[in-house]
Amino acid sequence: MMERTRTALRGSAAAAAMAALAMALPAMAEDEQAPAPPGPIGDPTGHGAWPAIAESRADAPGFTIYRPARLPDRPLPLVLWGNGGCRDAGLSAAHFLREVASHGYIVIANGAPRGEQPVDPGLPEPEAAETSEPQSPPPPPPMGPDETSTAQMLAGIDWAMAANTRAGDSLEGHVDTDRVAVMGHSCGGLQALQAGADPRVDAVVALASGVYVQTGPARSGVNIAKADLARLHTPVAYILGGPSDIAYPNGMDDFQRIEHVPVMAASLDVGHGGTFNRPAGGEWALVGTAWLDWQLKQDAAAAQFFTGPDCRLCVLPEWTIRRKNFPENP
């Protein structure tokens, strides 16, 4: 299935940024795994034109940066990422995010550079869903000291603006903060949906996520309700794990409610954990990157993955696609 999908899809600013980041960061607790020391993390990987690395930077203690190892001579769009569980583990989706960055993106992941998972070429069979109704999870514990926030995610824009204009910085002149996407998994997807209300954001991708019917304290500090979906002002993509994904009912409920912007719900029956630990982030990385290419780069070939009655993703039997408010001639 992976090969079939791959074939089908193929100064003052600095001070302000650091102040914003410091305000957004949670208090850090001792962790069994210390963040990686400053510098590149791992060998360049990815199927894009620019194999990418993860990077730890001393001036970004609450972030993990993903970028092409050899930066092209032009500014690249910016992607802000929220981890599953909103965890302070910026390497937890490293395979996925290196793949995205290799297609010409600067990615800033919420969380210190730690928590990388090994590649798993296969995934367990998904369990049957218990209900098709939107879920209200059990009351969550209070937000822990090792969790991230939406404010921290958005502070990544300020940090990127500062790095882009700082003389001698490796990212100087390489970040286009006029083209920004927010993206995340599960709880991190809620961060992306909340951050999507920011006027600086141009595209939203929520993976195995959706606003739940809240019955208790906000989950991991993400204070978002169904009514907040009306604040979204950009195209939105939900990438879901099929009926066995605990977030599937909530994501599909969001899709039904959104009427004012283009929205897509694309589902592959792999469960809540998705394909993050498959090589190169698996099928979800391919679809997510294509969405970014369409929305942030206006790539006509990428648009064909999602638009028209015979869109490239639509004809793959393992995917289920629903769309609303799409342009007829993208």
C-alpha positions in Angstrom: 0.0 0.0 0.0 2.9 2.4 0.8 4.4 2.1 -2.6 1.1 2.5 -4.3 0.4 5.6 -2.4 3.8 7.0 -3.0 3.5 6.5 -6.7 0.1 8.1 -6.7 1.1 11.2 -4.5 4.7 11.7 -5.4 18.5 42.1 17.2 15.2 43.5 18.5 13.4 40.9 16.7 15.5 38.3 18.3 14.9 39.7 21.8 11.1 39.9 21.2 11.1 36.3 19.9 13.0 35.0 22.9 10.7 36.9 25.3 7.6 35.4 23.6 9.1 32.0 23.8 10.0 32.3 27.4 6.5 33.4 28.3 5.0 30.5 26.4 7.2 27.7 27.7 6.0 25.6 30.6 8.2 25.2 33.6 10.5 22.4 32.8 10.7 19.3 35.1 13.5 16.8 35.3 13.1 14.3 32.5 14.4 10.8 32.1 15.7 11.8 28.6 17.6 15.1 28.4 17.2 17.2 25.3 19.8 16.7 22.6 22.8 19.0 22.7 22.9 21.9 20.2 23.5 20.8 16.6 22.1 18.5 13.9 20.4 15.3 15.0 20.7 12.2 12.8 21.6 11.9 9.1 19.7 13.8 6.4 16.6 11.8 5.3 13.5 12.3 3.2 12.2 11.7 -0.3 12.1 15.4 -1.2 14.7 17.3 -3.1 16.4 18.4 0.1 17.1 15.6 2.6 16.4 17.0 6.0 17.8 17.0 9.5 16.4 17.6 13.0 18.3 20.3 14.8 18.7 21.4 18.5 19.4 25.0 19.0 20.5 26.8 22.2 18.4 29.8 21.3 15.3 27.7 21.0 15.1 25.6 24.2 11.4 24.7 23.7 11.6 23.8 20.1 13.0 21.2 17.7 13.8 22.5 14.2 13.5 20.5 11.1 15.1 21.8 7.9 16.9 20.7 4.7 20.5 19.9 5.5 21.5 21.9 2.4 19.2 24.9 2.3 18.1 26.1 -1.1 18.8 29.7 -2.0 15.3 31.0 -1.3 12.9 31.4 1.6 10.9 28.3 2.5 7.4 28.2 4.0 7.1 27.7 7.7 5.2 24.8 9.4 4.5 24.8 13.1 4.0 21.3 14.7 2.1 20.1 17.8 3.0 16.6 19.2 0.6 13.9 20.1 -0.4 14.3 23.8 0.9 17.9 23.5 4.1 16.4 24.9 7.4 18.2 25.3 9.1 15.8 22.9 10.0 17.5 19.7 11.5 14.3 18.1 8.4 12.1 18.7 7.3 12.6 15.0 10.8 12.9 13.7 10.4 10.5 10.7 7.3 12.3 9.6 8.7 15.8 10.0 12.1 15.1 8.3 10.0 13.9 5.3 8.0 17.1 5.3 11.1 19.3 5.7 12.8 17.5 2.8 10.2 18.9 0.4 11.3 22.4 1.1 9.9 23.5 4.5 11.2 24.9 7.8 9.4 23.0 10.5 9.3 24.1 14.1 8.0 21.4 16.4 6.7 22.2 19.9 8.9 20.6 22.5 12.6 20.1 23.3 14.6 17.8 21.0 14.0 14.4 22.7 11.7 11.4 22.5 12.5 10.0 19.0 10.8 6.7 18.3 12.3 3.8 16.2 11.1 3.1 12.7 8.4 0.4 12.7 7.7 -0.9 9.1 4.3 -2.2 10.1 1.5 -1.3 12.4 -0.9 -3.5 14.5 -4.3 -4.2 13.1 -6.7 -1.5 14.3 -9.3 -2.3 17.0 -12.9 -1.9 16.2 -14.5 1.4 17.2 -16.9 1.3 20.1 -19.1 4.2 18.9 -19.6 6.6 16.0 -20.6 9.5 18.3 -18.2 12.4 19.2 -16.2 11.4 22.2 -15.9 13.1 25.6 -12.7 11.7 27.0 -12.3 11.0 30.8 -11.4 14.1 32.8 -7.7 14.7 32.1 -5.1 15.4 34.8 -3.9 18.9 35.2 -1.5 20.1 32.5 1.9 18.7 33.4 5.2 20.6 33.4 6.4 18.6 30.4 3.5 19.6 28.1 3.4 22.3 25.5 0.9 25.0 24.6 -0.7 26.7 21.7 0.9 30.0 22.7 4.3 28.2 22.5 3.4 27.0 19.0 2.6 30.5 17.8 5.7 31.8 19.4 7.5 29.8 16.8 6.5 32.5 14.2 8.3 35.2 16.2 11.3 33.0 16.7 11.5 32.3 13.0 11.2 35.9 12.0 14.1 36.7 14.3 16.3 33.9 13.0 15.4 34.9 9.4 16.8 38.4 9.9 19.7 37.7 12.2 23.1 38.2 10.5 25.1 35.0 10.3 22.2 32.8 11.5 22.0 29.5 9.5 18.4 30.4 8.7 19.1 34.0 7.7 17.0 34.7 4.6 15.6 31.1 4.4 12.3 31.4 6.2 9.1 32.8 4.6 6.9 33.8 7.5 4.3 35.0 5.0 3.5 31.4 4.3 2.7 29.6 7.5 0.9 26.3 8.3 -0.1 24.8 11.6 -0.1 21.0 11.9 -0.4 18.5 14.7 -1.3 15.0 15.9 -4.1 14.3 18.4 -3.8 16.9 21.2 -1.2 18.6 19.0 -3.9 18.7 16.3 -6.1 20.6 18.8 -3.3 23.1 19.2 -3.2 23.5 15.4 -6.9 24.0 15.2 -6.7 26.7 17.9 -3.7 28.3 16.4 -5.5 28.4 13.0 -7.5 31.4 14.2 -4.3 33.5 14.1 -4.3 35.8 11.1 -0.7 34.9 10.2 -1.7 31.3 9.5 -2.5 30.2 5.9 -3.3 26.5 6.3 -4.3 24.0 9.0 -3.7 20.2 9.2 -5.1 18.1 12.0 -4.1 14.5 12.2 -6.1 12.0 14.2 -7.7 15.0 15.9 -11.0 16.8 16.3 -12.6 19.1 18.9 -14.3 16.9 21.5 -17.4 17.6 23.5 -15.9 19.0 26.7 -17.3 17.9 30.0 -14.4 18.8 32.3 -11.2 20.9 32.4 -9.6 21.7 29.0 -7.4 18.8 27.8 -3.7 19.7 28.2 -4.6 23.4 28.3 -6.1 23.5 24.8 -9.2 25.6 25.5 -11.0 25.0 22.3 -14.7 24.2 21.8 -16.8 23.4 18.7 -17.9 27.1 18.4 -14.2 28.0 17.9 -14.2 26.2 14.5 -15.9 29.4 13.2 -12.7 31.3 13.8 -10.8 29.3 11.3 -10.1 31.3 8.2 -8.0 29.0 6.0 -8.4 25.7 4.2 -8.4 22.8 6.8 -7.4 19.2 6.3 -8.3 16.4 8.7 -6.2 13.3 8.2 -7.8 10.5 10.3 -7.1 6.9 11.1 -10.5 5.4 10.2 -13.3 4.2 12.5 -10.8 2.6 14.9 -9.2 6.1 15.5 -10.6 7.4 18.8 -10.5 10.9 17.2 -12.4 9.8 14.1 -15.9 10.7 15.4 -14.7 14.1 16.6 -12.9 14.9 13.4 -15.8 14.0 11.2 -18.1 16.0 13.5 -15.8 19.0 12.9 -16.0 18.4 9.2 -19.8 18.4 9.3 -19.8 21.7 11.2 -17.3 23.7 9.1 -19.2 25.5 6.4 -17.3 28.7 5.8 -13.8 27.5 4.5 -12.6 24.6 2.3 -12.3 21.5 4.4 -11.3 17.9 3.7 -11.5 14.7 5.8 -9.2 12.0 4.5 -9.2 8.7 6.3 -6.9 5.7 6.2 -7.8 2.8 8.5 -4.6 2.7 10.6 -5.9 3.8 14.0 -5.1 6.7 16.2 -1.3 6.2 16.0 -1.3 6.7 12.3 1.8 6.1 10.2 4.3 8.3 12.1 6.7 5.5 12.9 6.7 4.0 9.4 9.7 4.8 7.2 9.6 8.5 6.1 6.4 9.0 8.2 4.3 6.7 6.0 1.2 7.5 4.0 0.2 10.4 6.3 3.4 12.2 5.5 2.7 11.9 1.8 -0.8 13.3 2.1 0.1 16.0 4.6 3.0 17.2 2.5 0.9 17.3 -0.6 -1.7 19.5 1.2 1.1 21.9 2.3 2.4 22.0 -1.3 -1.0 22.9 -2.6 -1.9 25.5 0.1 1.5 27.1 0.7 3.2 26.7 -2.7 0.1 26.7 -5.0 1.5 23.6 -6.6 -0.9 22.5 -9.4 0.2 18.9 -9.3 -0.4 18.8 -5.5 -3.9 20.2 -6.0 -4.7 17.3 -8.2 -4.3 15.0 -5.2 -7.4 16.5 -3.6 -9.5 18.3 -6.3 -11.8 17.0 -9.0 -14.1 14.0 -9.1 -11.1 11.7 -9.9 -8.5 13.2 -7.6 -5.4 11.1 -7.1 -6.2 10.4 -3.5 -9.9 9.7 -4.3 -9.2 6.8 -6.5 -7.1 4.9 -3.9 -9.5 2.3 -2.4 -7.8 2.3 1.0 -8.5 6.0 1.5 -11.9 7.6 2.2 -12.2 11.2 1.2 -14.9 13.8 1.9 -14.6 17.5 0.8 -16.6 20.7 1.1 -16.3 24.2 -0.2 -13.5 23.2 -2.6 -12.7 25.5 -5.5 -13.8 24.2 -8.9 -10.6 25.4 -10.6 -7.8 25.4 -8.1 
